[in-house]
Amino acid sequence: MAFEPAPFDVVEASRRVWLERWNDEAASGMAVFTAILRSQQLLSNEIATVMRQHDLTFARYEVLSWLAIDPESSQTLSWISKTLRIPPATVTNLIDRLQDDKLVRRVQHPDDARTTLAVITPRGKRLADAATQDLNTTVYERIGLTDRQRDELIGLLAELRANGNEFEIDRSQRVIDDLESRHAHGELKP
């Protein structure tokens, strides 16, 4: 379901109202928050449309796509929970549904009998690839910003997330460099 355009820019109108009652920092902070929230709603709606075509939710897709690029095509349930910011009980439910649909299977960790791995199946990999292709062509490639604007926005939002303690700043670049190196050496599938 597509959103109908609002008759005016709600973010800018809200910012101006805030300026009348509060200070500039509060008004601009509220505008940033509202702009991000409304943009997230807009993009989430587009993504949900693609996900419905593949009988997935975005959370199920996200699990599949991370499993699809892992060299072993598997991850621990705790890794999924921490990395994707999904509560453990929700991860269990997601994996249950993905397993019922024969998109993943559970296996015991080879080195730790207390740990369960989620392993993507060939069917799950095909579905993740097809959904990713559709997301790329119908949402991500048509985001409506130039490459320069995208880079600027990604950088600004990274700063916002880092300042909000969303990720471990000190470790982040090392982990990303490791993932990139593993991918370059063929240890990670594209």
MDTraj code that builds the backbone (N, CA, C; nanometers):
import mdtraj as md
import numpy as np

residues = "MET ALA PHE GLU PRO ALA PRO PHE ASP VAL VAL GLU ALA SER ARG ARG VAL TRP LEU GLU ARG TRP ASN ASP GLU ALA ALA SER GLY MET ALA VAL PHE THR ALA ILE LEU ARG SER GLN GLN LEU LEU SER ASN GLU ILE ALA THR VAL MET ARG GLN HIS ASP LEU THR PHE ALA ARG TYR GLU VAL LEU SER TRP LEU ALA ILE ASP PRO GLU SER SER GLN THR LEU SER TRP ILE SER LYS THR LEU ARG ILE PRO PRO ALA THR VAL THR ASN LEU ILE ASP ARG LEU GLN ASP ASP LYS LEU VAL ARG ARG VAL GLN HIS PRO ASP ASP ALA ARG THR THR LEU ALA VAL ILE THR PRO ARG GLY LYS ARG LEU ALA ASP ALA ALA THR GLN ASP LEU ASN THR THR VAL TYR GLU ARG ILE GLY LEU THR ASP ARG GLN ARG ASP GLU LEU ILE GLY LEU LEU ALA GLU LEU ARG ALA ASN GLY ASN GLU PHE GLU ILE ASP ARG SER GLN ARG VAL ILE ASP ASP LEU GLU SER ARG HIS ALA HIS GLY GLU LEU LYS PRO".split()
xyz = np.array([
    [0.0828, -0.1165, 0.0000],
    [0.0000, 0.0000, 0.0000],
    [0.0885, 0.1244, 0.0000],
    [0.0773, 0.2075, -0.1006],
    [0.1579, 0.3285, -0.1117],
    [0.0964, 0.4416, -0.0299],
    [0.1829, 0.5240, 0.0251],
    [0.1367, 0.6411, 0.0982],
    [0.0913, 0.7481, 0.0004],
    [-0.0152, 0.8179, 0.0356],
    [-0.0556, 0.9369, -0.0394],
    [0.0329, 1.0520, 0.0065],
    [0.0764, 1.1393, -0.0851],
    [0.1595, 1.2521, -0.0420],
    [0.0833, 1.3416, 0.0555],
    [0.1538, 1.3889, 0.1581],
    [0.0943, 1.4856, 0.2521],
    [0.0787, 1.6187, 0.1783],
    [-0.0152, 1.7010, 0.2198],
    [-0.0365, 1.8282, 0.1503],
    [0.0743, 1.9304, 0.1753],
    [0.1643, 1.9032, 0.2704],
    [0.2747, 1.9940, 0.3009],
    [0.3870, 1.9147, 0.3653],
    [0.5060, 1.9763, 0.3778],
    [0.6202, 1.9120, 0.4411],
    [0.5993, 1.9151, 0.5925],
    [0.5578, 1.8039, 0.6482],
    [0.5260, 1.7941, 0.7901],
    [0.6489, 1.8219, 0.8763],
    [0.7660, 1.7785, 0.8305],
    [0.8882, 1.7997, 0.9081],
    [0.9178, 1.9483, 0.9207],
    [0.9148, 2.0196, 0.8084],
    [0.9438, 2.1635, 0.8114],
    [0.8376, 2.2393, 0.8901],
    [0.7131, 2.2042, 0.8748],
    [0.6067, 2.2708, 0.9513],
    [0.6255, 2.2471, 1.1008],
    [0.6606, 2.1252, 1.1383],
    [0.6843, 2.0944, 1.2796],
    [0.8048, 2.1709, 1.3329],
    [0.9100, 2.1799, 1.2530],
    [1.0293, 2.2535, 1.2947],
    [0.9953, 2.3990, 1.3240],
    [0.9160, 2.4594, 1.2391],
    [0.8797, 2.6004, 1.2584],
    [0.7943, 2.6196, 1.3839],
    [0.7035, 2.5262, 1.4088],
    [0.6230, 2.5342, 1.5308],
    [0.7138, 2.5204, 1.6531],
    [0.8087, 2.4285, 1.6473],
    [0.9022, 2.4069, 1.7582],
    [0.9842, 2.5333, 1.7845],
    [1.0257, 2.5985, 1.6758],
    [1.1057, 2.7209, 1.6903],
    [1.0307, 2.8299, 1.7659],
    [0.9001, 2.8342, 1.7522],
    [0.8206, 2.9355, 1.8214],
    [0.8171, 2.9121, 1.9724],
    [0.8286, 2.7852, 2.0152],
    [0.8141, 2.7535, 2.1574],
    [0.9430, 2.7093, 2.2250],
    [1.0385, 2.6576, 2.1470],
    [1.1578, 2.5985, 2.2065],
    [1.2819, 2.6603, 2.1412],
    [1.3988, 2.6097, 2.1741],
    [1.5215, 2.6650, 2.1167],
    [1.5570, 2.5979, 1.9836],
    [1.6587, 2.6548, 1.9154],
    [1.6996, 2.6046, 1.7837],
    [1.7454, 2.4587, 1.7887],
    [1.8215, 2.4224, 1.8933],
    [1.8701, 2.2842, 1.9037],
    [1.7557, 2.1853, 1.9162],
    [1.6580, 2.2190, 1.9980],
    [1.5424, 2.1294, 2.0138],
    [1.4652, 2.1193, 1.8828],
    [1.4471, 2.2328, 1.8157],
    [1.3713, 2.2329, 1.6904],
    [1.4427, 2.1524, 1.5824],
    [1.5741, 2.1715, 1.5695],
    [1.6469, 2.0968, 1.4654],
    [1.6576, 1.9490, 1.5020],
    [1.6743, 1.9190, 1.6323],
    [1.6789, 1.7787, 1.6753],
    [1.5480, 1.7072, 1.6488],
    [1.4363, 1.7755, 1.6785],
    [1.3048, 1.7174, 1.6509],
    [1.2878, 1.6957, 1.5008],
    [1.3353, 1.7922, 1.4200],
    [1.3230, 1.7799, 1.2745],
    [1.4063, 1.6629, 1.2224],
    [1.5269, 1.6447, 1.2765],
    [1.6096, 1.5304, 1.2371],
    [1.5368, 1.4005, 1.2699],
    [1.4887, 1.3894, 1.3938],
    [1.4187, 1.2690, 1.4353],
    [1.2976, 1.2429, 1.3461],
    [1.2162, 1.3446, 1.3249],
    [1.0933, 1.3275, 1.2460],
    [1.1254, 1.2940, 1.1013],
    [1.2279, 1.3578, 1.0450],
    [1.2670, 1.3286, 0.9070],
    [1.3145, 1.1837, 0.8928],
    [1.3936, 1.1377, 0.9897],
    [1.4416, 0.9989, 0.9856],
    [1.3238, 0.9031, 1.0009],
    [1.2373, 0.9313, 1.0963],
    [1.1220, 0.8440, 1.1204],
    [1.0324, 0.8356, 0.9970],
    [0.9997, 0.9500, 0.9380],
    [0.9111, 0.9488, 0.8213],
    [0.9795, 0.8832, 0.7012],
    [1.1102, 0.9039, 0.6859],
    [1.1842, 0.8378, 0.5779],
    [1.1867, 0.6874, 0.5996],
    [1.2053, 0.6467, 0.7253],
    [1.2050, 0.5040, 0.7576],
    [1.0693, 0.4430, 0.7261],
    [0.9624, 0.5127, 0.7582],
    [0.8276, 0.4623, 0.7279],
    [0.8077, 0.4482, 0.5773],
    [0.8521, 0.5468, 0.5029],
    [0.8400, 0.5445, 0.3575],
    [0.9159, 0.4256, 0.2979],
    [1.0420, 0.4106, 0.3385],
    [1.1244, 0.3019, 0.2847],
    [1.0768, 0.1657, 0.3341],
    [1.0348, 0.1585, 0.4601],
    [0.9841, 0.0312, 0.5130],
    [0.8606, -0.0147, 0.4367],
    [0.7765, 0.0780, 0.3981],
    [0.6582, 0.0441, 0.3195],
    [0.6996, -0.0156, 0.1843],
    [0.7981, 0.0451, 0.1194],
    [0.8455, -0.0073, -0.0095],
    [0.9082, -0.1456, 0.0077],
    [0.9861, -0.1618, 0.1137],
    [1.0512, -0.2902, 0.1392],
    [0.9483, -0.3974, 0.1729],
    [0.8476, -0.3613, 0.2517],
    [0.7425, -0.4582, 0.2876],
    [0.6697, -0.5081, 0.1636],
    [0.6523, -0.4212, 0.0651],
    [0.5876, -0.4624, -0.0602],
    [0.6690, -0.5712, -0.1285],
    [0.8004, -0.5527, -0.1330],
    [0.8882, -0.6541, -0.1936],
    [0.8872, -0.7815, -0.1099],
    [0.8931, -0.7671, 0.0216],
    [0.8964, -0.8851, 0.1082],
    [0.7704, -0.9694, 0.0929],
    [0.6546, -0.9038, 0.0812],
    [0.5283, -0.9787, 0.0625],
    [0.5338, -1.0626, -0.0650],
    [0.5992, -1.0135, -0.1689],
    [0.6095, -1.0888, -0.2943],
    [0.6897, -1.2172, -0.2761],
    [0.7721, -1.2212, -0.1720],
    [0.8549, -1.3394, -0.1446],
    [0.8081, -1.4145, -0.0198],
    [0.6910, -1.3757, 0.0322],
    [0.6343, -1.4374, 0.1517],
    [0.7331, -1.4321, 0.2695],
    [0.7943, -1.3144, 0.2854],
    [0.8896, -1.2916, 0.3934],
    [0.8529, -1.1649, 0.4696],
    [0.9028, -1.1561, 0.5913],
    [0.9073, -1.0284, 0.6618],
    [1.0506, -0.9790, 0.6467],
    [1.0737, -0.8519, 0.6761],
    [1.2102, -0.8029, 0.6641],
    [1.3019, -0.8723, 0.7638],
    [1.2527, -0.9012, 0.8834],
    [1.3355, -0.9701, 0.9833],
    [1.3772, -1.1086, 0.9326],
    [1.2846, -1.1823, 0.8741],
    [1.3190, -1.3151, 0.8196],
    [1.4182, -1.3016, 0.7048],
    [1.3953, -1.2019, 0.6193],
    [1.4878, -1.1768, 0.5083],
    [1.6277, -1.1423, 0.5600],
    [1.6332, -1.0572, 0.6616],
    [1.7619, -1.0136, 0.7150],
    [1.8423, -1.1331, 0.7668],
    [1.7756, -1.2242, 0.8373],
    [1.8433, -1.3449, 0.8858],
    [1.8937, -1.4263, 0.7668],
    [1.8085, -1.4487, 0.6691],
    [1.8494, -1.5267, 0.5508],
    [1.9660, -1.4619, 0.4777],
    [1.9610, -1.3316, 0.4598],
    [2.0661, -1.2656, 0.3819],
    [2.2006, -1.2710, 0.4538],
    [2.2012, -1.2578, 0.5877],
    [2.3280, -1.2706, 0.6605],
    [2.3795, -1.4138, 0.6540],
    [2.2911, -1.5099, 0.6644],
    [2.3350, -1.6495, 0.6534],
    [2.3872, -1.6786, 0.5131],
    [2.3264, -1.6185, 0.4130],
    [2.3650, -1.6448, 0.2738],
    [2.5059, -1.5969, 0.2424],
    [2.5547, -1.4938, 0.3122],
    [2.6889, -1.4438, 0.2812],
    [2.7965, -1.4992, 0.3730],
    [2.7578, -1.5708, 0.4781],
    [2.8569, -1.6275, 0.5688],
    [2.9288, -1.7429, 0.5006],
    [3.0612, -1.7557, 0.5218],
    [3.1355, -1.8643, 0.4545],
    [3.0830, -2.0031, 0.4868],
    [3.0315, -2.0216, 0.6070],
    [2.9769, -2.1519, 0.6456],
    [2.8264, -2.1572, 0.6264],
    [2.7667, -2.0457, 0.5806],
    [2.6212, -2.0333, 0.5667],
    [2.5502, -2.0631, 0.6980],
    [2.6163, -2.0270, 0.8090],
    [2.5572, -2.0519, 0.9404],
    [2.6016, -1.9448, 1.0387],
    [2.5199, -1.9262, 1.1411],
    [2.5518, -1.8358, 1.2512],
    [2.4854, -1.8889, 1.3770],
    [2.5413, -1.8511, 1.4923],
    [2.4763, -1.8867, 1.6177],
    [2.3527, -1.7991, 1.6348],
    [2.2562, -1.8502, 1.7073],
    [2.1355, -1.7724, 1.7328],
    [2.1681, -1.6483, 1.8157],
    [2.2653, -1.6585, 1.9046],
    [2.3030, -1.5408, 1.9847],
    [2.3682, -1.4340, 1.8970],
    [2.4475, -1.4748, 1.7978],
    [2.5069, -1.3777, 1.7044],
    [2.3965, -1.3059, 1.6280],
    [2.2984, -1.3795, 1.5805],
    [2.1864, -1.3194, 1.5077],
    [2.1158, -1.2180, 1.5966],
    [2.0908, -1.2557, 1.7208],
    [2.0220, -1.1664, 1.8136],
    [2.1010, -1.0372, 1.8349],
    [2.2284, -1.0503, 1.8642],
    [2.3109, -0.9328, 1.8953],
    [2.3325, -0.8446, 1.7730],
    [2.3675, -0.9052, 1.6609],
    [2.4014, -0.8282, 1.5418],
    [2.2800, -0.7606, 1.4806],
    [2.1693, -0.8312, 1.4733],
    [2.0505, -0.7762, 1.4092],
    [1.9585, -0.7054, 1.5090],
    [1.9979, -0.7025, 1.6362],
    [1.9199, -0.6358, 1.7414],
    [1.7778, -0.6907, 1.7506],
    [1.7725, -0.8230, 1.7540],
    [1.6451, -0.8927, 1.7663],
    [1.6491, -0.9688, 1.8985],
    [1.5489, -0.9533, 1.9842],
    [1.5497, -1.0256, 2.1119],
    [1.5622, -1.1771, 2.0897],
    [1.6319, -1.2468, 2.1813],
    [1.6525, -1.3920, 2.1649],
    [1.5243, -1.4709, 2.1395],
    [1.4172, -1.4393, 2.2103],
    [1.2917, -1.5131, 2.1897],
    [1.2392, -1.4915, 2.0475],
    [1.2559, -1.3713, 1.9957],
    [1.2113, -1.3423, 1.8593],
    [1.2976, -1.4168, 1.7586],
    [1.4288, -1.4250, 1.7852],
    [1.5175, -1.5015, 1.6960],
    [1.4722, -1.6466, 1.6923],
    [1.4400, -1.7021, 1.8077],
    [1.3917, -1.8405, 1.8130],
    [1.2671, -1.8570, 1.7268],
    [1.1737, -1.7638, 1.7380],
    [1.0509, -1.7705, 1.6569],
    [1.0811, -1.7550, 1.5076],
    [1.1718, -1.6629, 1.4734],
    [1.2095, -1.6448, 1.3320],
    [1.2701, -1.7733, 1.2761],
    [1.3624, -1.8313, 1.3521],
    [1.4283, -1.9540, 1.3061],
    [1.3269, -2.0675, 1.2965],
    [1.2328, -2.0759, 1.3910],
    [1.1265, -2.1772, 1.3834],
    [1.0510, -2.1655, 1.2515],
    [1.0093, -2.0435, 1.2185],
    [0.9324, -2.0225, 1.0947],
    [1.0172, -2.0513, 0.9711],
    [1.1418, -2.0051, 0.9737],
    [1.2308, -2.0310, 0.8591],
    [1.2564, -2.1812, 0.8444],
    [1.2664, -2.2496, 0.9552],
    [1.2869, -2.3948, 0.9509],
    [1.1609, -2.4652, 0.9006],
    [1.0439, -2.4211, 0.9479],
    [0.9178, -2.4789, 0.8993],
    [0.9046, -2.4641, 0.7477],
    [0.9564, -2.3531, 0.6951],
    [0.9517, -2.3279, 0.5502],
    [1.0701, -2.3895, 0.4752],
    [1.1527, -2.4645, 0.5480],
    [1.2689, -2.5328, 0.4912],
    [1.3697, -2.4355, 0.4280],
    [1.3831, -2.3188, 0.4924],
    [1.4775, -2.2169, 0.4463],
    [1.6057, -2.2181, 0.5294],
    [1.5961, -2.2664, 0.6526],
    [1.7126, -2.2876, 0.7389],
    [1.6920, -2.4184, 0.8134],
    [1.7991, -2.4652, 0.8728],
    [1.7898, -2.5791, 0.9630],
    [1.8791, -2.5502, 1.0832],
    [1.8456, -2.6110, 1.1935],
    [1.9256, -2.5960, 1.3152],
    [2.0239, -2.7130, 1.3226],
    [2.1458, -2.6805, 1.3634],
    [2.2454, -2.7847, 1.3890],
    [2.3210, -2.7484, 1.5165],
    [2.3745, -2.8485, 1.5796],
    [2.4535, -2.8264, 1.6991],
    [2.5899, -2.7712, 1.6576],
    [2.6395, -2.6748, 1.7324],
    [2.7718, -2.6175, 1.7062],
    [2.8756, -2.7282, 1.7211],
    [2.9712, -2.7400, 1.6279],
    [3.0675, -2.8505, 1.6359],
    [3.1617, -2.8430, 1.7564],
    [3.1824, -2.7226, 1.8108],
    [3.2771, -2.7066, 1.9216],
    [3.2111, -2.6776, 2.0563],
    [3.0792, -2.6527, 2.0553],
    [3.0095, -2.6165, 2.1787],
    [2.8698, -2.6776, 2.1768],
    [2.8522, -2.7856, 2.2489],
    [2.7252, -2.8597, 2.2475],
    [2.6081, -2.7764, 2.2998],
    [2.6373, -2.6671, 2.3714],
    [2.5302, -2.5825, 2.4251],
    [2.4810, -2.4797, 2.3239],
    [2.5491, -2.4700, 2.2119],
    [2.5192, -2.3648, 2.1146],
    [2.4550, -2.4228, 1.9898],
    [2.3520, -2.3547, 1.9426],
    [2.2819, -2.3957, 1.8207],
    [2.3180, -2.3007, 1.7071],
    [2.3367, -2.3582, 1.5906],
    [2.3621, -2.2800, 1.4698],
    [2.2389, -2.2827, 1.3806],
    [2.2143, -2.1716, 1.3145],
    [2.1146, -2.1679, 1.2070],
    [2.1927, -2.1785, 1.0768],
    [2.1556, -2.2734, 0.9937],
    [2.2242, -2.2975, 0.8666],
    [2.1247, -2.2770, 0.7535],
    [2.1614, -2.1949, 0.6568],
    [2.0710, -2.1700, 0.5442],
    [2.0703, -2.2914, 0.4515],
    [1.9548, -2.3239, 0.3980],
    [1.9415, -2.4333, 0.3023],
    [1.9581, -2.3777, 0.1609],
    [1.9785, -2.4642, 0.0626],
    [1.9856, -2.4138, -0.0757],
    [1.8585, -2.3365, -0.1150],
    [1.7438, -2.3845, -0.0694],
    [1.6181, -2.3135, -0.0978],
    [1.6199, -2.1739, -0.0334],
    [1.6687, -2.1652, 0.0907],
    [1.6787, -2.0376, 0.1599],
    [1.7730, -1.9425, 0.0889],
    [1.8844, -1.9963, 0.0388],
    [1.9819, -1.9142, -0.0350],
    [1.9195, -1.8590, -0.1620],
    [1.8459, -1.9422, -0.2346],
    [1.7800, -1.8953, -0.3577],
    [1.6789, -1.7854, -0.3271],
    [1.6019, -1.8039, -0.2190],
    [1.5031, -1.7043, -0.1816],
    [1.5709, -1.5738, -0.1392],
    [1.6761, -1.5831, -0.0593],
    [1.7492, -1.4629, -0.0162],
    [1.8045, -1.3884, -0.1371],
    [1.8608, -1.4617, -0.2328],
    [1.9160, -1.3985, -0.3536],
    [1.8065, -1.3314, -0.4369],
    [1.6937, -1.3981, -0.4533],
    [1.5839, -1.3411, -0.5324],
    [1.5265, -1.2169, -0.4650],
    [1.5066, -1.2224, -0.3338],
    [1.4530, -1.1064, -0.2614],
    [1.5522, -0.9905, -0.2659],
    [1.6808, -1.0214, -0.2532],
    [1.7828, -0.9164, -0.2602],
    [1.7841, -0.8511, -0.3971],
    [1.7740, -0.9311, -0.5011],
    [1.7694, -0.8757, -0.6367],
    [1.6503, -0.7815, -0.6528],
    [1.5353, -0.8220, -0.6043],
    [1.4166, -0.7369, -0.6138],
    [1.4308, -0.6095, -0.5292],
    [1.4865, -0.6225, -0.4098],
    [1.5091, -0.5035, -0.3264],
    [1.6047, -0.4065, -0.3957],
    [1.7105, -0.4618, -0.4540],
    [1.8073, -0.3761, -0.5226],
    [1.7421, -0.2977, -0.6355],
    [1.6671, -0.3664, -0.7204],
    [1.6130, -0.3001, -0.8402],
    [1.4915, -0.2132, -0.8123],
    [1.4116, -0.2479, -0.7116],
    [1.2885, -0.1701, -0.6906],
    [1.2972, -0.0683, -0.5770],
    [1.3945, -0.0843, -0.4856],
    [1.4048, 0.0091, -0.3729],
    [1.5430, 0.0741, -0.3675],
    [1.6466, -0.0049, -0.3457],
    [1.7786, 0.0502, -0.3155],
    [1.8395, 0.1304, -0.4304],
    [1.8280, 0.0807, -0.5530],
    [1.8863, 0.1529, -0.6671],
    [1.8068, 0.2775, -0.7027],
    [1.6837, 0.2861, -0.6549],
    [1.5966, 0.3998, -0.6891],
    [1.5657, 0.4848, -0.5660],
    [1.6640, 0.5016, -0.4806],
    [1.6426, 0.5703, -0.3533],
    [1.6178, 0.7200, -0.3720],
    [1.6528, 0.7766, -0.4864],
    [1.6218, 0.9166, -0.5133],
    [1.7285, 1.0148, -0.4688],
    [1.8504, 0.9691, -0.4447],
    [1.9618, 1.0552, -0.4064],
    [2.0818, 1.0248, -0.4954],
    [2.1653, 1.1254, -0.5177],
    [2.2875, 1.1029, -0.5952],
    [2.3855, 1.0220, -0.5109],
    [2.4903, 0.9709, -0.5756],
    [2.5920, 0.8961, -0.5013],
    [2.6528, 0.9830, -0.3908],
    [2.6829, 1.1086, -0.4215],
    [2.7409, 1.2000, -0.3232],
    [2.6449, 1.2204, -0.2057],
    [2.5180, 1.2396, -0.2347],
    [2.4185, 1.2586, -0.1284],
    [2.4058, 1.1335, -0.0420],
    [2.4089, 1.0179, -0.1067],
    [2.4020, 0.8919, -0.0316],
    [2.5198, 0.8806, 0.0644],
    [2.6407, 0.9078, 0.0129],
    [2.7604, 0.8998, 0.0959],
    [2.7536, 0.9977, 0.2132],
    [2.7088, 1.1188, 0.1874],
    [2.6966, 1.2183, 0.2938],
    [2.5961, 1.1724, 0.3991],
    [2.4828, 1.1226, 0.3548],
    [2.3795, 1.0778, 0.4477],
    [2.4269, 0.9578, 0.5291],
    [2.4916, 0.8636, 0.4636],
    [2.5450, 0.7468, 0.5347],
    [2.6441, 0.7918, 0.6415],
    [2.7306, 0.8857, 0.6076],
    [2.8281, 0.9372, 0.7036],
    [2.7630, 1.0080, 0.8209],
    [2.6654, 1.0920, 0.7916],
    [2.5954, 1.1635, 0.8995],
    [2.5212, 1.0668, 0.9914],
    [2.4538, 0.9707, 0.9336],
    [2.3802, 0.8745, 1.0155],
    [2.4753, 0.7840, 1.0936],
    [2.5932, 0.7543, 1.0374],
    [2.6932, 0.6764, 1.1114],
    [2.7382, 0.7541, 1.2349],
    [2.7584, 0.8837, 1.2197],
    [2.7956, 0.9664, 1.3349],
    [2.6845, 0.9671, 1.4394],
    [2.5621, 0.9810, 1.3951],
    [2.4487, 0.9812, 1.4869],
    [2.4415, 0.8485, 1.5620],
    [2.4579, 0.7381, 1.4880],
    [2.4521, 0.6055, 1.5502],
    [2.5702, 0.5836, 1.6448],
    [2.6892, 0.6277, 1.6043],
    [2.8074, 0.6130, 1.6899],
    [2.7913, 0.6945, 1.8181],
    [2.7429, 0.8168, 1.8049],
    [2.7210, 0.9010, 1.9227],
    [2.6127, 0.8439, 2.0134],
    [2.5238, 0.7661, 1.9595],
    [2.4180, 0.7015, 2.0375],
    [2.4581, 0.5645, 2.0892],
    [2.5871, 0.5273, 2.0700],
    [2.6385, 0.3993, 2.1189],
    [2.5696, 0.2805, 2.0530],
    [2.5381, 0.2939, 1.9249],
    [2.4696, 0.1872, 1.8518],
    [2.5654, 0.0743, 1.8148],
    [2.6945, 0.1060, 1.8044],
    [2.7937, 0.0027, 1.7736],
    [2.9245, 0.0382, 1.8430],
    [3.0120, -0.0618, 1.8552],
    [3.1406, -0.0430, 1.9216],
    [3.2360, 0.0273, 1.8250],
    [3.2576, 0.1553, 1.8469],
    [3.3371, 0.2366, 1.7562],
    [3.4790, 0.1819, 1.7420],
    [3.5413, 0.1453, 1.8540],
    [3.6801, 0.1002, 1.8515],
    [3.6990, -0.0289, 1.7721],
    [3.6022, -0.1185, 1.7772],
    [3.6135, -0.2475, 1.7081],
    [3.5585, -0.2447, 1.5672],
    [3.4706, -0.1522, 1.5386],
    [3.3946, -0.1544, 1.4143],
    [3.4815, -0.1648, 1.2897],
    [3.5795, -0.0769, 1.2760],
    [3.6601, -0.0774, 1.1533],
    [3.7395, -0.2063, 1.1386],
    [3.7897, -0.2616, 1.2503],
    [3.8635, -0.3888, 1.2420],
    [3.7717, -0.5017, 1.1933],
    [3.6496, -0.5066, 1.2451],
    [3.5556, -0.6118, 1.2046],
    [3.5182, -0.5951, 1.0573],
    [3.4933, -0.4721, 1.0155],
    [3.4583, -0.4462, 0.8754],
    [3.5751, -0.4814, 0.7841],
    [3.6973, -0.4436, 0.8239],
    [3.8154, -0.4774, 0.7441],
    [3.8316, -0.6288, 0.7325],
    [3.8049, -0.7015, 0.8427],
    [3.8137, -0.8475, 0.8413],
    [3.7096, -0.9067, 0.7456],
    [3.5856, -0.8581, 0.7529],
    [3.4818, -0.9069, 0.6614],
    [3.5199, -0.8798, 0.5158],
    [3.5723, -0.7602, 0.4901],
    [3.6128, -0.7244, 0.3543],
    [3.7269, -0.8132, 0.3057],
    [3.8236, -0.8405, 0.3927],
    [3.9361, -0.9269, 0.3579],
    [3.8896, -1.0692, 0.3292],
    [3.8000, -1.1210, 0.4137],
    [3.7471, -1.2559, 0.3931],
    [3.6713, -1.2646, 0.2610],
    [3.5978, -1.1596, 0.2282],
    [3.5226, -1.1571, 0.1024],
    [3.6198, -1.1527, -0.0160],
    [3.7240, -1.0711, -0.0066],
    [3.8222, -1.0570, -0.1153],
    [3.8981, -1.1881, -0.1392],
    [3.9166, -1.2673, -0.0351],
    [3.9881, -1.3935, -0.0486],
    [3.8938, -1.5108, -0.0764],
    [3.7689, -1.4808, -0.1069],
    [3.6736, -1.5854, -0.1415],
    [3.6187, -1.6628, -0.0242],
    [3.6479, -1.6162, 0.0972],
    [3.5973, -1.6844, 0.2150],
    [3.4511, -1.6481, 0.2421],
    [3.4071, -1.5361, 0.1877],
    [3.2667, -1.4953, 0.1985],
    [3.2075, -1.4958, 0.0590],
    [3.0898, -1.5482, 0.0485],
    [3.0222, -1.5497, -0.0804],
    [2.9632, -1.4122, -0.1071],
    [2.9532, -1.3708, -0.2347],
    [2.8942, -1.2397, -0.2635],
    [2.7472, -1.2363, -0.2297],
])
top = md.Topology()
chain = top.add_chain()
for i, resn in enumerate(residues, 1):
    res = top.add_residue(resn, chain, resSeq=i)
    for name in ("N", "CA", "C"):
        top.add_atom(name, md.element.get_by_symbol(name[0]), res)
traj = md.Trajectory(xyz[None], top)
